[in-house]
Amino acid sequence: MAERVISFSDQEQMQIEAIVIDKDGAEALKYLADLLDRIKIHYGHACGPKAAEGPPGHG
């Protein structure tokens, strides 16, 4: 799996700290699910797996 660098805004950092301080498991799970969507690789039309299957210039 590729290495990723994630930057958090001040507001996001405060949200993480609040979740930890409150020991809010449900909110932590929700935040992690949102974070996972943020760090997943999203292929664009031109660079996705289907682009390599067709003839050059038609991806």
C-alpha positions in Angstrom: 0.0 0.0 0.0 1.3 3.5 -0.9 2.4 5.8 1.9 0.2 8.8 2.5 0.6 12.2 4.2 -2.5 13.7 5.7 -2.8 17.3 6.9 -5.4 18.3 9.4 -6.8 21.8 9.8 -6.9 23.4 13.3 -10.6 22.7 13.4 -10.1 19.0 12.5 -7.3 18.7 15.2 -9.7 20.1 17.8 -12.4 17.7 16.7 -10.0 14.7 17.1 -8.9 15.9 20.5 -12.5 16.3 21.6 -13.3 12.8 20.5 -10.4 11.4 22.4 -11.1 13.5 25.5 -14.8 12.4 25.5 -13.8 8.8 24.7 -16.7 8.9 22.2 -16.4 5.6 20.3 -19.3 6.2 18.0 -18.0 9.6 17.0 -14.5 8.2 16.5 -15.8 5.5 14.2 -17.8 8.0 12.2 -14.7 10.3 11.9 -12.5 7.4 10.8 -15.0 6.4 8.1 -14.9 9.9 6.8 -11.1 10.0 6.9 -10.9 6.7 5.0 -13.0 8.2 2.2 -10.5 11.1 2.2 -7.4 9.0 1.8 -8.7 6.3 -0.6 -7.2 6.5 -4.1 -9.9 7.9 -6.4 -9.0 7.2 -10.0 -9.9 9.9 -12.5 -11.3 8.9 -15.9 -7.9 9.4 -17.7 -5.8 7.6 -15.1 -8.1 4.8 -14.0 -7.7 1.1 -14.7 -10.0 1.2 -17.7 -7.7 3.8 -19.4 -5.0 1.2 -19.9 -7.3 -1.2 -21.6 -8.3 0.8 -24.6 -6.2 2.1 -27.5 -3.9 5.1 -26.8 -5.6 8.4 -26.7 -9.0 7.0 -26.0 -8.8 6.6 -22.2 
